[in-house]
Amino acid sequence: VIGAITVLDMVMKADNQNTPETIRVPDLMNETYSESAIIKLLDPSIFKVEVEYVHNENPAGTIIDQNPKPNATRKVLKNKQYCTVKLKVSRGTEQIAVPDYITMDWRQAQIEARKLGFEVELKDVTSEIFAIGTIVRTEPAPTELVEYGSTIILYKSAGPNYTKITVDDYVGKTPAQASTLIAGDLRIGNVTYD
């Protein structure tokens, strides 16, 4: 009799091991992903995990999507037939190096910056070195890493900063007389006689 009970117990256990169990997928959304944390949330005898990393606005390591969705039910056989849970985990925002637009025509620089996903702000600056309409500098500077979609400022040359001054009439004056009448930043240049 004891032998029959032992055999029956073994048959029942074997039958239970081949009977699928219905499980509910836990909600992992907004959890912080790490292998050790996932093992605590998803029993490895029931679940297999696949992870895809993506850039987005969430902090790095945050689970932003899962499939199957939370509370979905699945049938599994422990250690034989698993439920695969696919997770999307944030890498945080994507960073991109600011290209070097210096000396480039401002229109072309603006087009290229927008193609890379930057918001662009233009500002005029005076320059005696750079041709009118060329980029003098950028903020942030070239090669600096910034978040995708950031605003960069393109400073374009408006040409030299000439200030207009009024010069008095010195015709008929001697160089000595003109010298005493000159004020401010004016200096006597080449004197010619007719």
Secondary structure, 3 states (H helix, E strand, C coil): CHHHHHHHHHHHHHHHHCCCEEEECCCCCCCECCHHHHHHHCCCCCEEEEEEEECCCCCCCEEEEEECCCCCEEEEECCCECEEEEEEEECCCCEEECCCCCCCEHHHHHHHHHHCCCEEEEEEECCCCCCCCEEEEEECCCCCEEECCCEEEEEEECCCCCCCCCCCCCCCCCHHHHHHHCCCCCCCCCCCCC
